[in-house]
Amino acid sequence: MLFVSKLITFTMLSASISLASAAPTFDVEAICRTAIASIMGRDPKLMQVTLTTGDILFLTYVRPTDNFVWTYRCRIESNRVVWATEPGRWRDDPKDDEVFFEVVGAGKQLRIIDNHRDGSSTKQLFDRDTIL
């Protein structure tokens, strides 16, 4: 009986891994653009990647009201988005909010999760066609 239980568990786990790996993913640029846009309350399509240095992406946003250019840095660490203003410090201190992402809806959506230091959390769901 124990063998049957382990076999069923293994089969279910294998099936879930296969389904997850078959789902389309979002590239690092799309994740960073969406995360920064979510944090700043902007449209992800307005964020532009202007430079990539190693695993760090530089993004810009031009504010339409006055054409002021905002620049950010972003890198991905597992499912966490670490970001900084340019110039500015990386938001990776234990007192900073933590920003995470997850691909949901069979790869059709990207969820950005902002865990605030006060214990609250903000979650935003973006459809693939609103990002790309």
C-alpha positions in Angstrom: 0.0 0.0 0.0 2.9 2.4 0.8 4.4 1.7 -2.6 1.1 2.6 -4.4 0.9 5.8 -2.4 4.4 6.8 -3.4 3.8 5.9 -7.0 0.7 8.1 -7.1 2.6 11.0 -5.5 5.4 10.6 -7.9 3.1 10.5 -10.9 1.2 13.6 -9.8 4.5 15.5 -9.1 5.9 14.5 -12.5 2.7 15.7 -14.2 2.8 19.0 -12.5 6.5 19.6 -13.4 5.8 18.7 -17.0 2.9 21.2 -17.2 4.9 23.9 -15.5 7.8 23.5 -17.9 5.5 23.5 -20.9 4.0 26.9 -20.0 5.4 29.9 -21.9 7.7 32.1 -19.8 8.3 35.8 -19.7 11.8 37.1 -20.5 13.8 39.1 -17.9 13.1 42.3 -19.8 9.4 41.8 -19.6 9.5 40.9 -15.9 11.6 43.9 -15.0 9.5 46.3 -17.1 6.4 45.0 -15.5 7.7 45.0 -12.0 9.0 48.6 -12.2 5.8 49.8 -13.8 3.8 48.1 -11.1 5.8 49.7 -8.3 5.6 53.1 -9.9 2.0 52.9 -11.0 2.8 53.1 -14.7 2.0 51.2 -17.9 4.6 48.4 -18.5 4.7 49.3 -22.3 6.0 52.7 -21.4 9.1 51.2 -19.6 12.0 50.8 -22.0 15.1 48.7 -21.5 18.0 50.9 -22.6 21.1 48.9 -21.5 22.0 45.5 -20.2 25.2 45.0 -18.2 25.6 41.4 -17.1 22.4 40.5 -15.2 21.5 44.2 -14.6 19.0 45.9 -16.8 18.7 49.7 -17.1 15.2 50.9 -17.8 13.8 54.4 -18.6 10.4 55.9 -18.4 9.6 59.3 -19.9 6.9 61.1 -18.0 4.4 62.5 -20.6 3.5 65.6 -18.6 7.0 67.1 -18.7 9.2 64.7 -20.6 11.3 64.0 -17.4 13.3 60.8 -17.9 13.3 58.4 -14.9 15.9 55.7 -14.9 15.9 52.4 -12.9 18.1 49.4 -12.5 16.7 45.9 -12.2 17.9 42.4 -11.7 16.2 39.0 -11.1 17.2 36.7 -8.2 15.2 33.5 -8.5 11.6 34.8 -8.4 12.5 38.1 -6.7 12.9 41.4 -8.5 15.6 43.7 -7.0 15.5 47.2 -8.2 17.1 50.7 -7.7 16.6 54.2 -9.0 19.6 55.5 -11.0 21.4 56.9 -9.2 20.3 55.2 -6.0 20.6 52.2 -3.8 19.4 48.7 -4.5 16.2 47.9 -2.6 17.6 44.7 -1.0 17.9 45.8 2.6 15.8 43.8 5.1 13.8 47.0 5.8 12.8 47.4 2.1 9.7 46.0 0.4 10.3 42.7 -1.3 9.0 42.4 -4.9 8.3 39.0 -6.4 6.9 37.7 -9.7 5.1 34.5 -10.8 3.9 33.3 -14.1 0.2 32.1 -13.9 -2.6 31.2 -16.2 -0.7 28.7 -18.2 1.9 31.3 -19.0 -0.6 33.9 -20.2 -0.2 36.2 -17.1 2.5 37.7 -14.9 1.7 38.5 -11.3 3.8 41.1 -9.5 3.7 40.8 -5.7 4.9 43.7 -3.5 5.3 42.6 0.1 5.4 45.7 2.2 7.4 45.9 5.4 4.2 46.7 7.4 3.0 43.2 6.6 0.5 44.2 3.8 0.9 43.0 0.2 0.0 44.4 -3.2 -0.6 42.0 -6.1 -1.1 43.0 -9.7 -1.9 40.6 -12.5 -0.9 41.5 -16.1 -2.0 39.7 -19.2 0.8 38.8 -21.7 -0.7 41.1 -24.4 -0.6 44.2 -22.0 3.1 43.7 -21.4 4.6 42.6 -24.7 
